[in-house]
Amino acid sequence: MSFVETVEAAIAAWQGMSPPSAQAHQIAIDLEASVKAFEKVRDRLRFEDEPASFTAALQATKE
């Protein structure tokens, strides 16, 4: 089963309906492209150079 078929099957299972239009089908196709793009950068994004919390960010910018 393709990604788009899986998404549409999940919609049918959880919502009890098929995608209502060609536009909804296209959104499922676009979602696949987004997921693949995130998979490409998985484990490469790091936050070492950024504060871990809002409080730490405030302290880092405090004059």
C-alpha positions as CSV (number, residue, x, y, z in Angstrom):
1,M,0.0,0.0,0.0
2,S,1.4,3.4,-1.0
3,F,1.8,6.3,1.5
4,V,-1.2,8.1,0.0
5,E,-3.3,5.0,0.1
6,T,-2.3,4.5,3.8
7,V,-3.3,8.1,4.6
8,E,-6.6,7.8,2.9
9,A,-7.2,4.4,4.6
10,A,-6.4,6.1,8.0
11,I,-8.9,8.9,7.2
12,A,-11.5,6.3,6.3
13,A,-10.9,4.3,9.5
14,W,-10.7,7.3,11.9
15,Q,-13.2,9.7,10.3
16,G,-15.5,7.3,8.5
17,M,-15.1,9.0,5.1
18,S,-12.9,9.1,2.1
19,P,-11.1,12.3,1.1
20,P,-13.9,14.6,-0.1
21,S,-12.2,16.0,-3.2
22,A,-9.3,16.0,-5.6
23,Q,-7.7,18.8,-3.5
24,A,-7.8,16.5,-0.4
25,H,-6.1,13.8,-2.4
26,Q,-3.4,16.3,-3.5
27,I,-2.8,17.3,0.1
28,A,-2.1,13.7,1.0
29,I,0.4,13.5,-1.9
30,D,2.0,16.8,-0.6
31,L,2.1,15.3,2.9
32,E,4.2,12.4,1.6
33,A,6.8,14.9,0.1
34,S,6.9,16.7,3.5
35,V,7.5,13.5,5.4
36,K,10.3,12.5,3.0
37,A,11.9,15.9,3.4
38,F,11.9,15.7,7.2
39,E,13.3,12.1,7.0
40,K,16.3,13.5,5.0
41,V,17.2,15.8,7.8
42,R,16.4,13.5,10.7
43,D,19.3,13.3,13.2
44,R,21.1,16.2,11.6
45,L,19.2,19.0,13.4
46,R,20.9,19.9,16.7
47,F,20.2,22.5,19.3
48,E,23.6,22.6,21.0
49,D,24.1,26.3,20.0
50,E,20.7,27.3,21.4
51,P,19.5,27.6,25.0
52,A,17.4,24.6,26.0
53,S,14.6,26.6,27.6
54,F,13.0,30.0,27.6
55,T,14.6,30.9,30.9
56,A,18.0,29.9,29.6
57,A,17.4,32.1,26.5
58,L,16.6,35.0,28.8
59,Q,19.8,34.5,30.8
60,A,21.9,34.2,27.6
61,T,20.7,37.5,26.3
62,K,20.8,39.3,29.7
63,E,23.1,42.3,29.6
